[in-house]
Amino acid sequence: MSYYSDQAAQFQQMAQAIQDRLTNANPSPDNDTYNTLCQQRDGLLNQATAMITADIQGTLNQLKLDQGSLTQCTTDLKHALAVSTTWTQIINIAGAGLSLVTACASGNPGAALTALVAAEKAVVAVLPKKPAAAAALKAVPAKSAAVPGLIPAMAAQATPPKPKN
């Protein structure tokens, strides 16, 4: 399995995690939230498939993304989805993941970098963060997205929360 196909599998796992949350939710989310999450789940699955197809065709090699940053971002998204405590957080994380996998599947490097930065901001919004990480994130200018590993490194400074029972 290639690197991008492996990353696509991570997004498929996120889609399964959303389905598991919807299946086991007590109380169940309202209809709008449920429908939004179902659309995001389906979008994650569709775009992961598109990413695998693009990988097979070799179109993702042009992205030249920092693979370490993409890997860390995907891991952070999956972790944030797992520890999210509200439906709004779950929607935000799933939406960020969907945007990222869609941008990667498109083969557009600019869109992928923009989505990577947005995804890491969504992660930082869910995970408790150390003051230094939060301040550093606010201080990052928009053009710093081109600096590989900057946003994921800041997000890695955040301490993961203990899930509520």
C-alpha positions as CSV (number, residue, x, y, z in Angstrom):
1,M,0.0,0.0,0.0
2,S,1.4,3.4,-0.9
3,Y,1.6,6.4,1.3
4,Y,-1.5,8.2,-0.1
5,S,-3.5,5.0,-0.1
6,D,-2.6,4.6,3.5
7,Q,-3.7,8.1,4.3
8,A,-7.0,7.4,2.4
9,A,-7.5,4.4,4.6
10,Q,-7.2,6.7,7.7
11,F,-10.1,8.8,6.3
12,Q,-12.1,5.7,5.8
13,Q,-11.6,4.9,9.4
14,M,-12.8,8.4,10.3
15,A,-16.0,7.7,8.4
16,Q,-16.4,4.5,10.3
17,A,-15.9,6.3,13.6
18,I,-18.6,8.8,12.6
19,Q,-20.9,5.9,11.8
20,D,-20.1,4.2,15.1
21,R,-20.9,7.5,17.0
22,L,-24.2,7.8,15.2
23,T,-25.1,4.2,15.8
24,N,-24.2,4.3,19.5
25,A,-25.3,7.8,20.3
26,N,-27.4,8.2,23.4
27,P,-29.1,10.6,23.1
28,S,-29.3,10.6,19.4
29,P,-28.5,13.9,17.6
30,D,-31.2,16.0,16.1
31,N,-32.2,15.3,12.4
32,D,-30.1,18.1,11.0
33,T,-27.0,17.0,12.8
34,Y,-27.6,13.4,11.9
35,N,-28.0,14.2,8.2
36,T,-24.9,16.5,8.2
37,L,-22.8,13.8,9.8
38,C,-24.1,11.2,7.3
39,Q,-23.2,13.5,4.4
40,Q,-19.8,14.0,5.8
41,R,-19.3,10.3,6.4
42,D,-20.3,9.5,2.8
43,G,-18.1,12.3,1.6
44,L,-15.1,11.0,3.5
45,L,-15.7,7.5,2.0
46,N,-16.1,8.9,-1.6
47,Q,-13.1,11.2,-1.4
48,A,-10.9,8.5,0.2
49,T,-11.8,6.3,-2.8
50,A,-11.0,9.2,-5.2
51,M,-7.7,9.7,-3.3
52,I,-6.8,6.0,-3.8
53,T,-7.7,6.3,-7.5
54,A,-5.6,9.4,-7.9
55,D,-2.7,7.6,-6.1
56,I,-2.9,4.7,-8.4
57,Q,-2.9,7.1,-11.4
58,G,0.2,8.8,-9.9
59,T,-1.4,12.3,-9.8
60,L,-0.8,12.8,-6.0
61,N,3.0,12.9,-6.5
62,Q,2.6,16.5,-7.8
63,L,1.3,17.6,-4.4
64,K,4.8,17.6,-2.8
65,L,3.2,18.0,0.6
66,D,5.3,17.4,3.7
67,Q,4.2,13.8,4.3
68,G,5.1,14.1,8.0
69,S,2.7,17.0,8.3
70,L,-0.1,15.3,6.4
71,T,0.4,12.1,8.5
72,Q,0.3,14.1,11.8
73,C,-2.7,16.1,10.7
74,T,-4.6,12.9,9.8
75,T,-3.7,11.3,13.1
76,D,-4.7,14.5,14.9
77,L,-8.1,14.6,13.1
78,K,-8.8,11.0,14.0
79,H,-7.9,11.6,17.7
80,A,-9.9,14.8,17.9
81,L,-12.9,12.9,16.4
82,A,-12.5,10.2,19.0
83,V,-12.4,12.6,21.9
84,S,-15.0,15.1,20.7
85,T,-17.7,15.6,23.3
86,T,-20.3,17.6,21.3
87,W,-22.0,17.1,18.0
88,T,-20.8,20.5,16.9
89,Q,-17.2,19.4,17.5
90,I,-17.8,16.1,15.6
91,I,-19.3,18.0,12.7
92,N,-16.3,20.5,12.7
93,I,-13.7,17.8,12.8
94,A,-15.5,15.6,10.2
95,G,-15.8,18.7,7.9
96,A,-12.1,19.5,8.3
97,G,-11.2,15.9,7.4
98,L,-13.6,16.0,4.4
99,S,-12.0,19.2,3.2
100,L,-8.5,17.8,3.6
101,V,-9.2,14.5,1.8
102,T,-11.1,16.3,-1.0
103,A,-8.2,18.8,-1.5
104,C,-5.7,15.9,-1.6
105,A,-7.8,13.9,-4.0
106,S,-8.0,16.9,-6.2
107,G,-4.2,17.0,-6.6
108,N,-4.2,20.8,-6.0
109,P,-1.2,21.6,-3.8
110,G,-2.6,25.0,-2.8
111,A,-5.9,23.6,-1.8
112,A,-4.2,20.8,0.1
113,L,-2.0,23.2,2.1
114,T,-5.0,25.4,2.9
115,A,-7.1,22.4,4.0
116,L,-4.1,21.2,6.1
117,V,-3.9,24.4,8.0
118,A,-7.7,24.6,8.5
119,A,-7.8,21.0,9.7
120,E,-5.1,21.6,12.3
121,K,-7.0,24.7,13.5
122,A,-10.1,22.5,13.9
123,V,-8.1,20.0,15.9
124,V,-6.7,22.7,18.2
125,A,-10.2,24.0,18.8
126,V,-11.2,20.5,20.1
127,L,-8.2,19.5,22.1
128,P,-7.2,21.3,25.2
129,K,-4.2,23.3,24.4
130,K,-1.3,24.8,26.3
131,P,-1.2,28.6,26.3
132,A,2.0,28.7,24.2
133,A,0.4,26.5,21.5
134,A,-2.7,28.7,21.4
135,A,-0.7,31.9,21.3
136,A,1.6,30.5,18.6
137,L,-1.4,29.5,16.4
138,K,-2.9,33.0,16.6
139,A,0.5,34.5,15.7
140,V,0.9,32.3,12.6
141,P,0.4,34.5,9.5
142,A,-1.8,33.1,6.7
143,K,1.2,32.6,4.3
144,S,3.0,30.3,6.9
145,A,1.0,27.4,5.5
146,A,3.9,26.9,3.2
147,V,6.2,26.1,6.1
148,P,6.0,22.3,6.4
149,G,5.3,21.0,9.8
150,L,4.6,24.3,11.5
151,I,0.9,23.9,12.3
152,P,1.1,20.1,13.1
153,A,4.0,20.9,15.5
154,M,1.9,23.4,17.4
155,A,-1.0,21.0,17.5
156,A,1.3,18.3,18.8
157,Q,2.0,20.5,21.8
158,A,-1.6,20.2,22.9
159,T,-2.4,17.7,25.7
160,P,-5.2,15.3,24.7
161,P,-8.3,15.4,26.9
162,K,-9.6,12.6,29.0
163,P,-12.8,11.4,27.4
164,K,-16.0,11.9,29.4
165,N,-17.9,8.8,30.3
